[in-house]
Amino acid sequence: MDAVEILFTASLWAAAIRIASPLIFATLGELICERAGVLNLGIEGIMTVGAFSGWLTVYMGGSLWLGILAAAVAGSAFGLLHALLVVPLGLSQHVTGIGITLLASSLSYYVYRLVFPEVTSPPKIEPFQPWNVPVLSDIPVIGEALFRQTPLTYLAFAAVLLVSWFLYRTPMGLAVRTVGENPSAVEAQGIDVTWVRIAAVMAGSALMGIGGSFLTLSAFNSFFFDMVNGRGWICIALVVFGSWRPGKALLGALLFGLFDAYQLRLQQLAGGYVPYQVFLMLPFVLSIIALIVMSRRAAYPRALMVPYRKGER
């Protein structure tokens, strides 16, 4: 099988969708935050704490869905901390976000060492198993790629529809979009800009936590250090790639997942003749190129990273 034939295999596309699933959750979360005017650079740490919280909940005897809920709550808690610092207090969103990443990641690793002080290999759990959709899963290529995934992957695609509906079809979604564009107009309608932004950051951070929990509850069956491995930073780029729209962000996540799945197969095809580091950087290089092409016409929220104080114009 050559490099071109790989592109037409069902296993490649199935792997691409699996890789993209946590990115979809986290990208949607970052998109909601930025639509409300808040840049959340704490995404990497929030995904880490979500991965750890979800896994620990299941390891301690909770169900897998309870683990998802725990990850969402943990993510939302760190989102609240970030929002309180940058919205009412007006602190630097860049510095605060990086601080949240360091705090959430370090706290996860610290608690892990407290709970498992003598463990040399990560304890394992029973993760979500693939669910084959009747009839549809038997379709050649498409069936294996789309309809033989774990429940969290289906939930990721459903989340895209839900977030799109929320942002563009509900009054609250309109308020979120408007505080990211013209917060004064929202205040003129009697809506508290501060609370809208705080709620948006908490909701977005909950999705980031769920994205992190995908890694421990669906993709893998254990928690280990640095497992998020830069996915949070990729999601920030995917928001720009998607022009702050859920549908385009989904496309960007799938594109990165395809690049990543493809490079793994190219490594096997090369047979060691090319250093594996070249293939590891390939998805990021291609993503940067795609980002440059797509971001030239991207219209970012006008109030993004702009602190707002009631009564000021």
C-alpha positions in Angstrom: 0.0 0.0 0.0 1.4 3.4 -1.0 0.9 6.9 0.5 -2.0 7.6 -1.8 -3.9 4.4 -1.2 -3.8 5.1 2.5 -6.0 8.1 2.0 -8.9 5.8 0.9 -8.8 3.3 3.8 -11.6 3.2 6.3 -9.1 2.8 9.2 -7.4 6.1 8.4 -10.7 8.1 8.5 -11.9 6.2 11.6 -8.6 7.2 13.4 -8.9 10.8 12.1 -12.4 11.1 13.7 -11.2 9.6 17.0 -8.2 12.0 17.1 -10.5 14.9 16.3 -13.1 14.2 18.9 -11.4 15.7 22.0 -10.3 18.7 19.8 -14.0 19.2 18.9 -15.1 19.6 22.5 -12.2 21.8 23.5 -12.4 24.0 20.3 -16.1 24.6 20.9 -15.3 25.5 24.5 -12.7 28.0 23.4 -15.0 29.3 20.7 -17.7 30.1 23.3 -15.2 31.9 25.5 -13.9 34.0 22.7 -17.3 34.8 21.3 -18.0 36.4 24.7 -14.8 38.4 24.4 -12.6 36.3 26.7 -9.4 34.5 25.5 -8.9 31.4 27.6 -5.3 30.3 27.5 -6.0 28.0 30.4 -7.4 25.4 27.9 -4.3 23.1 28.1 -4.5 22.9 31.9 -8.3 22.6 31.9 -8.1 19.7 29.5 -5.5 18.1 31.8 -7.6 18.5 35.0 -10.6 17.2 33.0 -8.7 14.1 31.9 -7.6 13.5 35.5 -10.9 14.2 37.2 -12.9 12.0 34.9 -10.4 9.1 35.1 -10.1 9.3 38.9 -13.9 9.4 39.3 -14.2 6.2 37.3 -11.2 4.6 39.1 -12.8 5.3 42.4 -16.0 3.4 41.4 -18.1 6.0 39.6 -19.6 5.3 36.2 -18.1 6.6 32.9 -20.9 9.2 32.6 -20.3 10.3 36.1 -16.6 10.7 35.1 -17.7 13.0 32.2 -19.7 15.1 34.7 -16.8 15.3 37.1 -14.6 16.5 34.2 -17.1 19.1 33.2 -17.4 20.4 36.8 -13.7 20.5 37.3 -13.3 22.4 34.0 -16.0 24.8 34.9 -14.4 25.5 38.3 -11.2 26.6 36.7 -13.1 28.5 34.1 -14.8 30.4 37.0 -11.5 31.2 38.5 -10.2 32.5 35.1 -13.4 34.5 34.5 -13.3 36.2 37.9 -9.8 37.3 37.4 -10.2 38.7 33.9 -13.8 39.9 33.7 -14.6 42.0 36.8 -11.0 42.6 37.8 -9.7 43.2 34.2 -6.4 41.3 34.6 -4.4 40.3 31.6 -6.1 37.4 29.8 -2.8 36.1 28.5 -1.0 36.0 31.8 -4.1 34.7 33.7 -4.7 32.0 31.2 -1.1 30.7 31.3 -1.4 30.8 35.1 -4.5 28.7 35.0 -2.8 26.2 32.7 0.2 25.9 35.1 -2.1 25.6 38.2 -4.5 23.1 36.7 -1.8 20.9 35.3 0.4 21.0 38.4 -2.5 20.4 40.7 -3.6 17.3 38.7 -0.1 15.9 38.9 0.2 16.6 42.6 -3.1 15.0 43.4 -2.2 12.0 41.3 1.0 11.5 43.3 -0.9 11.9 46.6 -3.4 9.2 45.6 -0.9 6.9 44.0 2.5 7.5 45.7 4.0 4.1 45.0 2.6 3.5 41.5 5.1 3.0 38.7 2.7 2.3 35.9 -0.7 4.1 35.5 -3.7 2.2 36.9 -6.2 1.2 34.2 -10.0 1.5 34.0 -12.6 0.1 31.6 -13.2 2.9 29.1 -16.1 3.5 26.7 -16.4 0.9 24.1 -17.2 1.5 20.4 -20.9 1.5 19.7 -21.9 0.2 16.2 -24.9 2.0 14.8 -27.3 -0.6 13.4 -27.3 -0.8 9.5 -25.2 2.4 9.1 -22.1 0.7 10.5 -22.3 -1.8 7.7 -21.8 0.8 5.0 -18.4 0.3 3.3 -15.7 2.7 4.5 -18.2 5.3 5.7 -19.8 2.9 8.2 -16.5 1.9 9.8 -15.3 5.5 9.9 -18.4 7.3 11.2 -20.6 4.7 12.9 -18.3 2.5 14.8 -17.1 5.1 17.3 -17.5 5.5 21.1 -20.5 7.4 22.5 -18.3 10.4 23.3 -17.5 10.8 19.6 -21.2 10.9 18.7 -21.6 13.4 21.6 -18.9 15.6 20.1 -20.7 15.9 16.8 -24.0 16.5 18.6 -22.2 19.3 20.6 -21.4 21.1 17.4 -25.1 21.2 16.5 -26.1 22.2 20.0 -23.6 25.0 20.2 -24.5 26.3 16.7 -28.2 26.3 17.7 -27.4 28.0 21.0 -25.3 30.8 19.5 -27.5 31.6 16.5 -31.0 30.6 17.5 -31.4 31.6 21.2 -31.6 35.0 22.9 -28.8 33.9 25.3 -26.6 33.0 22.4 -27.3 36.4 20.9 -26.2 38.0 24.2 -23.0 36.0 24.2 -22.1 37.0 20.7 -23.0 40.6 21.3 -20.8 41.0 24.5 -17.9 39.8 22.3 -18.7 42.5 19.7 -20.4 45.4 21.4 -20.9 45.0 25.2 -22.3 48.5 25.5 -25.3 47.4 23.4 -25.9 44.5 25.8 -25.7 46.7 28.8 -28.2 49.1 27.2 -30.7 46.2 27.1 -30.4 45.8 30.8 -28.2 42.6 30.6 -25.2 42.3 32.9 -22.2 41.9 30.6 -20.0 40.6 33.5 -22.3 37.7 34.3 -22.8 36.8 30.6 -19.0 36.6 30.2 -18.5 34.6 33.3 -21.2 32.1 32.4 -19.8 31.8 28.9 -16.3 31.1 30.2 -17.6 28.5 32.7 -19.7 26.7 30.0 -16.8 26.8 27.5 -14.4 25.5 30.2 -16.8 22.6 31.0 -16.5 21.6 27.3 -12.7 21.8 27.5 -12.8 19.5 30.6 -15.0 17.0 28.7 -12.5 17.1 25.8 -9.7 16.2 28.2 -11.8 13.4 29.7 -12.1 11.9 26.2 -8.5 11.0 26.4 -8.7 9.0 29.6 -12.3 7.6 29.2 -12.4 6.8 25.5 -9.1 7.1 23.7 -7.0 5.5 26.5 -7.8 3.7 29.7 -5.4 5.5 32.1 -4.0 8.9 33.1 -0.4 9.8 32.5 1.6 13.1 32.6 1.6 15.3 29.6 -1.1 13.3 27.9 -2.8 16.4 26.6 0.4 17.1 24.7 -0.3 20.5 23.2 -3.9 19.7 22.1 -5.2 22.8 23.9 -2.9 25.1 21.9 -4.1 23.5 18.7 -7.7 24.2 19.7 -6.9 27.9 20.0 -5.6 27.9 16.5 -8.7 25.9 15.3 -11.0 28.6 16.6 -9.2 31.1 14.3 -9.2 28.6 11.5 -12.9 28.2 11.9 -13.5 32.0 11.9 -15.2 31.6 15.3 -18.0 29.4 13.7 -18.8 25.9 15.1 -19.2 24.2 11.7 -15.8 25.5 10.3 -14.2 24.7 13.7 -15.4 21.1 13.3 -13.9 21.0 9.8 -10.6 22.2 11.2 -10.5 19.6 14.0 -11.2 16.8 11.4 -8.5 18.1 9.2 -5.9 18.1 12.0 -7.1 14.6 13.0 -6.6 13.5 9.4 -3.1 14.9 9.3 -2.2 13.2 12.6 -3.6 9.8 11.6 -1.9 10.1 8.2 1.5 10.8 9.7 1.3 7.7 11.9 0.8 5.5 8.8 3.5 7.3 6.9 6.0 6.4 9.6 5.2 2.8 9.1 5.5 3.2 5.3 8.9 4.9 5.6 10.3 2.0 7.5 12.8 4.1 9.5 14.4 5.7 6.6 13.1 9.1 7.6 13.4 10.3 11.3 10.1 9.9 13.0 10.3 13.5 14.3 9.7 14.7 10.8 6.4 12.9 10.7 5.4 14.1 14.2 5.8 17.7 13.2 3.9 17.2 9.9 0.4 17.7 11.3 1.5 21.0 13.0 3.2 22.3 9.9 0.2 21.5 7.7 -2.1 23.1 10.3 -0.1 26.3 10.4 -0.3 26.5 6.6 -4.1 25.9 6.7 -4.4 28.5 9.5 -2.5 31.1 7.5 -4.7 30.5 4.5 -8.0 30.6 6.4 -7.2 33.4 8.9 -6.6 36.0 6.3 -10.3 36.6 6.0 -11.3 35.8 9.5 -13.3 38.4 11.4 -12.5 38.1 15.0 -14.9 39.4 17.8 -14.2 43.1 18.1 -14.4 43.1 21.9 -12.1 40.1 22.3 -9.6 40.6 25.1 -11.0 44.1 25.7 -11.9 44.6 29.4 -15.4 46.1 30.0 -16.5 48.2 33.0 -20.1 49.1 33.4 -20.8 52.7 32.4 -17.6 53.2 30.4 -17.8 53.9 26.6 
